Amino acid sequence: MARTNAQQKLGKAIRKLRTDAGLSQEKLGEMTGLDRTYISGIERGVRNPSIRNIERLANALKVKVAELVG
């Protein structure tokens, strides 16, 4: 599946916020109920998460959804 610019942008934003918060992918996964490999795929721009999962990530990272996708 081809990566879209939006997927790559979302992945970069999540990775930056996660690392700035000092969180591992595993810890973020525990906080959101998502698997570490799924988070890795999102950060690499190869997974296309649902809005529900984007909300889970935004809540765990303490940002608004718009900050992740905007």
N, C-alpha and C positions, 0 to 999 in steps of 0.2 A: 504494500500500500504506500502510495506517495505521501510524503510529509507535506503538510501545508504550512505556510508562513505563520498562520495563527497557532498551530500546534507547537511550532518551534518557539514562538514568542511566549506562549503560556509555559512551556517547559523551562525556558530560561528564567522567567520570573519566579517560578516555584523553586528552582534550584538556588537562585540568589537569596530569596527570603529564607529558605531552609538553612543554608550554610551561614547566613548572617545571624540566624537564631541559634547556631551551634547544634543543630539537630542532624542526626544521621537519617538516612532514608528509612532505616528500620524503626527508629523512634517516631518519625512522622507517621509511618504506617500504623504503629500502635495507637497513636493519638487519633487517627482517622478511621481505623478499622479496615484500611486498605493494605494489600500486600506490598512488601518492599520492592518486588520486581515490577509491580504495576506502577509504582511511583517512579522507578527508574525509567520505565517506558514513556511515561508522561514527560519527564525531564529531558529525555532524548528526542522528544517530538514524534515518537512512533506510535503512541497510544492516543486515542481520542476520547478523553473522559466525558462522562455525562455531566450535566449541570449540577446534579446532586453531589457528585464526587468533587467537582470544583468548589462547591459550597463547603464541603467537609474540609478540604485543604485550606481554603481561605480562613475558616474558623480556627483551625489548628494553628495557622500562621499569624493569626490576629490581624487580618487585613480584610478589606471589602473585596467582593468578587471582582468589581471593576478594576481593582489594582492588579489583579492577575491577568485579566483579559483585555485591559485597556491600553 
